[in-house]
């Protein structure tokens, strides 16, 4: 019974976006058993990889209402000031930006950084450069603006990577969203940028590892004014 409990605790269910890929791998595995052993091994390896890549673990949100949490797992690659994407219609003023790079080994489910109202969602086609590179700002992206209860606005931008070809967003304009709630996923390597209200001070540094929905990126009730 202890072994079963351990297996249940270790099992992480996949995000629904991964089901077609997982099922496809299983089908290839079954067909391979009937026609060619090498094909079965390829199907099994692909299905197991997709089970790992699309894993969707539960997360525990910080018990503080002023916390802005990481919108994605991964490594911080940029902490700077930048104007948010023009398609969001936000004031053309530089905002503190934290960019998180997600490798294929990271959980790719995106999470809402702070509770509020979704005011704008804008998708833009683009190129497919390495998500960690400067050129990725021209990549396919999906930008989301959220108005916080304080009236301040933040933005989250899902950016496709070198391999990714599909950005999924499950929320809509006018939706009320909660801190840490799942809102989408990017397939196979990507970047997620978070724009904080002007005057906010990010509490993270380049190279730091993020846990989506748990790592505190800023505390808006206690930040300093630049």
C-alpha positions, 0 to 999 in steps of 0.5 A, a space after each residue: 500500500 505504501 508503494 501505491 501511495 508513493 506512486 500516486 504522489 509522484 504521478 503528475 497528470 498531463 495538461 489537456 493540450 498534451 493528450 493528442 500527442 500522448 495518444 498519438 505516441 501510444 498508437 504508434 507504440 501499438 502499431 509498432 508492436 504489430 509491424 516493427 519493434 523499432 517503431 514501438 520503441 519510438 512510439 513509447 519514447 514519444 508518449 513518455 516524453 509528452 507525459 513528462 513535458 505536459 505535466 501539470 503539477 498542483 502549486 501552493 500560492 503564497 498566503 499574502 494578497 500583495 504577492 505577484 507570482 511567477 507566471 511560469 517555471 524556468 530561469 530568469 533571463 532578463 530583469 529590466 525596464 521595457 515598454 509592453 507590447 503596443 497591441 495591448 494599448 497600454 500607455 507607452 511607458 517603460 515598466 519593470 520587466 521579468 523574462 522567464 525562459 522555459 526549456 523543454 525540461 520545465 513545466 510549460 503551464 502558465 499561471 496568473 501572476 496576480 488577481 484582477 480583470 483581464 482587459 485585453 488579449 492580443 495575439 500576434 504572428 511572428 518568427 521562431 527564434 531561440 526564446 532566450 535570445 534578444 530576437 525572440 521579441 519578434 516571435 509569435 506571441 500572445 499578450 495579456 493585460 490584467 487590471 488589478 484591484 488597486 487599479 494598476 495594470 500588469 501584462 503577461 506575454 507568452 512568447 513561442 520559442 525555436 520549436 514551439 508552434 502553438 500558444 494556448 490561452 484559456 482565458 478571455 477578455 472580461 474574465 476575473 482571474 485569481 492569483 496562480 490560476 492556470 491560464 494557458 500553455 506554450 508547446 515545446 520551449 518558450 519564454 514568458 514575460 511579466 510587466 509590473 506596474 511602474 515603480 515596482 521593484 522585482 525581487 528576483 535576479 537573472 539566473 534565478 529559477 522560478 516556480 510558476 504560481 509560487 515564486 514571489 516576483 514582487 510585493 506590490 504593497 511593499 515595493 519602493 518607488 524608483 
